[in-house]
Every structure is written in structure tokens, then in C-alpha cells.
Amino acid sequence: MTTLQVIDASGRNHTVDAIDGLSVMEATRAFDLGIAGECEGSLACATCHVWIDDAWKPRVGEPSAQEAEMLDCAFNVRETSRLSCQIRVSPDLDGLLMSVPHK
């Protein structure tokens, strides 16, 4: 299992044990951290928007063109913004630190 670190919009840090192969959105939304994923990962909304910690950006990678277009609909977009439905949990991401943006 891979461990994810999520800082919710109120600043509290949460540790989530995630099953490899799931999207980050699928692994975290059951914990009520503010990652809604209303479109179920179909790239039709931005309700799973997260900020990836700067140190993790190279490992997580850049958004696809379609994801970048959908991020234009999100609030508080930063250079490290990603849609968590588009990030697959893997051992390479063990310890991944991300934040849920303030709305």
C-alpha cells in the first residue's frame, strides 16, 4: 500500500493508506477531505482539484492537455495544480504530499 499525505482546506494533515492502481481521487474521497470527484474521474469537472507539493511535482508529472483545460474551471489554480482523478497511486508516490485548495 502507498501512503498519501493530504492537507485539507482547514490546514489539518491526514494520512491515507491507498491501494496501488486507484486514482488519488478514488483513494481519498471516502475520507471527507474536500476531494469530491463528482464526475467519477471522467475529466468533466474540477471537484477533485489538489495542489501537489513542489517537491513532488516532478514525480507526479504535468497534466495532459485535457486535464489542463479542465483546470481552467477550478478555483485557486497554481502551477502545481492537478486533478486527483488523473494521478494513479503507485509505490513511486509513497508519501505524496498534496493540499486541498480553499474555495
Buried (B, 14 or more C-beta within 10 A) or exposed (E): EBEBBBBBEEEEEBEBEBEBEBBBBBBBBEBEBBBBBEBEBEBEBBBBBBBBBEEBBEEBEEBEEEBBEBBEEBEEBBEBBBBBBBBBBBEEBEEBBBBBBEE
